[in-house]
Amino acid sequence: MDSKIRIKMGQIEVEFEGTEEFLKTDLFTLLERIAELYNKKKQSSEEIPPAEESDSNGESNKLSNVSITTIASKLKVKSGKELIIAACAYFTFVAGLHEFSRLQILNEMQNAKNYYRKNFSKNLTRYIQQLLTEGVINETASKKYSLRAPYKQKLEKEFAN
């Protein structure tokens, strides 16, 4: 009898279909290797941007190789909340992530050196709470966030100009 298993950790995804014997004898080894890959990816300090993607009209994604600073400039960022939105846009459109942590958001905000202020980190929790209340972002899991679909569409239109 064949069995199916699908494992997803971050951007690493493995899908297997095969005999139950494999699952009984080699599943643990497979899980260890997936965990190793995940930890190596997580420890890597350089994020390799995804290949340029096309939208449904065949147009290439104009944000495939831009920095947080470029996004902040395009959005005319002036506040901590606006810089959080820019960081979320970076993760969504450039890095191709569907969710991101508070720490990832803070680190990306700090990469926008011309826009980041030290008091932004002190007020980060308050800013995130405000963005949740305003419906800009979702909390997908404990301290994991994503852009809400309507706001994501708004940003896509803005970046298209």
HELIX and SHEET records of a PDB file:
HELIX    1   1 GLU A   20  GLN A   43  1                                  24    
HELIX    2   2 ILE A   68  LYS A   74  1                                   7    
HELIX    3   3 GLY A   80  ALA A   89  1                                  10    
HELIX    4   4 TYR A   90  VAL A   94  3                                   5    
HELIX    5   5 ARG A  102  ASN A  111  1                                  10    
HELIX    6   6 LYS A  118  LYS A  122  1                                   5    
HELIX    7   7 LEU A  124  THR A  133  1                                  10    
HELIX    8   8 ALA A  149  ALA A  160  1                                  12    
SHEET    1   A 2 ASP A   2  MET A   9  0                                        
SHEET    2   A 2 ILE A  12  THR A  19 -1                                        
SHEET    1   B 3 PHE A 100  SER A 101  0                                        
SHEET    2   B 3 LYS A 144  LEU A 147 -1                                        
SHEET    3   B 3 ILE A 137  ALA A 141 -1                                        
END                                                                             
